[in-house]
């Protein structure tokens, strides 16, 4: 089981963002809590696309906490494999 952060750099409200997904919702929300994300910020909850949009500063914290760095293409393939 793993948590993943991609290499996307998407501008949003003056920040650069990436995506964070996990093999399970429990892992995703646990990592979100570790890096200071609020559960209400989850995108597409309960679906194959469930993820958090994560600022780059929190991405660093996620990687330090064990998240696996992957490409955005890997994220797309992961989401597609869940459908």
C-alpha positions in Angstrom: 0.0 0.0 0.0 1.3 3.5 -0.8 0.6 7.2 -1.1 1.7 8.9 -4.3 2.5 12.5 -5.2 2.9 13.5 -8.8 5.3 15.9 -10.6 2.5 18.2 -11.9 3.0 21.9 -11.2 -0.4 23.5 -11.5 -0.9 27.2 -10.5 -3.7 27.9 -8.1 -4.3 31.1 -6.1 -0.6 32.0 -6.1 0.6 28.5 -5.3 2.0 25.6 -7.3 0.0 22.5 -6.7 0.4 18.8 -7.4 -1.9 15.7 -6.8 -1.8 13.2 -3.9 -3.5 9.8 -4.3 -3.2 6.6 -2.4 -4.0 2.9 -2.7 -6.8 3.3 -0.1 -8.9 6.2 1.2 -7.7 5.5 4.7 -4.0 5.9 3.6 -4.9 9.1 1.7 -6.6 10.8 4.6 -4.0 9.7 7.1 -1.2 11.3 5.0 -3.4 14.4 4.4 -3.6 14.7 8.2 0.2 14.3 8.6 0.9 17.1 6.1 -1.8 19.5 7.5 -4.5 19.1 4.9 -8.1 19.3 6.0 -10.3 16.4 5.1 -12.9 18.7 3.5 -10.3 19.5 0.8 -10.5 16.0 -0.7 -11.4 16.0 -4.4 -13.9 13.5 -5.8 -14.4 11.6 -2.5 -15.3 8.0 -2.7 -14.5 7.7 -6.4 -11.6 6.3 -8.5 -10.4 10.0 -8.8 -10.3 10.6 -5.0 -7.2 12.8 -4.4 -6.0 16.0 -2.7 -4.5 19.0 -4.6 -1.4 19.6 -2.5 0.8 22.8 -2.4 4.5 22.1 -3.2 5.6 22.9 0.3 3.3 20.2 1.7 4.4 17.8 -1.1 7.9 17.9 0.4 6.5 17.0 3.8 4.5 14.1 2.3 7.7 12.7 0.6 9.6 13.0 3.9 6.7 11.1 5.5 6.9 8.3 2.9 4.9 9.3 -0.1 6.2 8.0 -3.4 7.2 10.5 -6.1 5.6 9.6 -9.5 4.9 11.2 -12.8 1.5 12.7 -13.6 1.2 10.1 -16.3 1.5 7.4 -13.6 -1.3 9.1 -11.7 -3.5 9.0 -14.8 -2.8 5.3 -15.3 -3.5 4.6 -11.6 -6.9 6.3 -11.8 -7.8 4.5 -15.1 -6.9 1.2 -13.5 -9.4 1.8 -10.7 -12.4 2.2 -13.0 
